[in-house]
Amino acid sequence: MFCYIIADDGKRNVFFMANDYQGDVQEFAQIVPIPVVPKREQVRVSNNDVIQALDNFTAPRLVEYVDEPCSAEYTLYLWLAGITTVISISIWLIRNWGWGVFLTICFLLGLLITVSLPSLFLTQANKGGFSGEQALNVVTVEDQFTVGEYDIAILSAIESNSLTDWLVNNGYKIPAKAEPMLQSYIQQGMKFFVTKVNLEAFQKQGYGFLRPIVLDYKSDQFMLPIRLGTLNAVADQDLTVYILSRDTNKFAEVANYRTLLIPTDAKSKSNQISTEELPEFIRDDFGNFYQSLFQKEYERSGQNAAFLEYAGPLPIRRSLKCDPCLSPPLYKFLGLPELLKQESLEDFYTVTRLHIRYNEQNFPQDLIFREVSDQDILLQAKEEGKIFSSSPVLFQGRYVIRRPADGAFYLSGFHYRSFRNQWADNLAKLTGWNLQEIKKKM
């Protein structure tokens, strides 16, 4: 699961890059194409608090109403073989022809090399090859440094073969299909933000998990490269993107793929039963319920759409009207104002949460985002009957269970039981679960 926070104000981009990498941290490596070469002070390591707070605040929620052998090694073997061969020939010449003949042969070979070497280099250059100095310039290390537990290199290249060689020689595992993709990024003028774990620094930090990396730079490009992440994947990848905006009326969507609204219950209220509520047992199985719901929507979409899970204001200066609400009040519980202030993001007022499940076949392009207005989202929500008319939140994945209060009279309980079949049908429709199994659990 990958997670990005993108704070964009038209020219300044702040990227939080986090993932729940499973496995030996020594194996972790990340190559991210970026449009500029950031300065060292524009790269830092943050903590997971701000991401966790945004996730808690924007995640789909349940309402309950009561009621990777490198080439350098091969090169070493070739050198050793060459030296061994030269020594063996030299010993044979000395034993059979004597020192005089051996030294004469060495002198003539040296003279031949001295005369022919410059013309040989010239011929190679005319053929389009690289001199030693040119070969070094195929891949340029724009900067290389350590931040927190990460060793970071920023590279530029003029062709993918040399970039792949550099990455392999420096301990990165590169899939066979990577070169054409890397070449396409090179042709776009992209640089490469290359990261791996510094094991000594990681152990010294003592966190036990990888913290998010933050990039803060100026760029006109409002996009997220995802294609490299598909090459080593053995299954679909899940990506959550939080996009923050300074404009209280601006949100975001994916421009080069469809952006769909996740199914939601916008009609149920504390004093109003709708036809979209769910069985009570979902309270204890909400995670599994939402995974099944999302997978069904993903398949129904043709497996190439982004899903909007939240669009609304951030609780920066005041408590928001919310349903459901966390207790204590949302803005105090999450501490988002303080966290955003620490990250210099206190002037961003709205957040869009997008969930993308992707693979190499269905998402052959990187994600390009565009701004949309609150009216655009409202219109789409209205067309799909998912509008939250009395809430400052434009859209949210929200699911409702309802039960009578403890000790309710028999007639009240009978009234709720009359909705059982409808609730079971709703759950089966959303998740694809077997209707009879649902009724048994009820």
Order of alpha helices (4+ residues) and beta strands (2+ residues): beta-beta-beta-beta-alpha-beta-alpha-alpha-beta-beta-alpha-alpha-beta-alpha-beta-beta-beta-beta-beta-alpha-beta-alpha-alpha-beta-beta-alpha-beta-beta-alpha-alpha-alpha
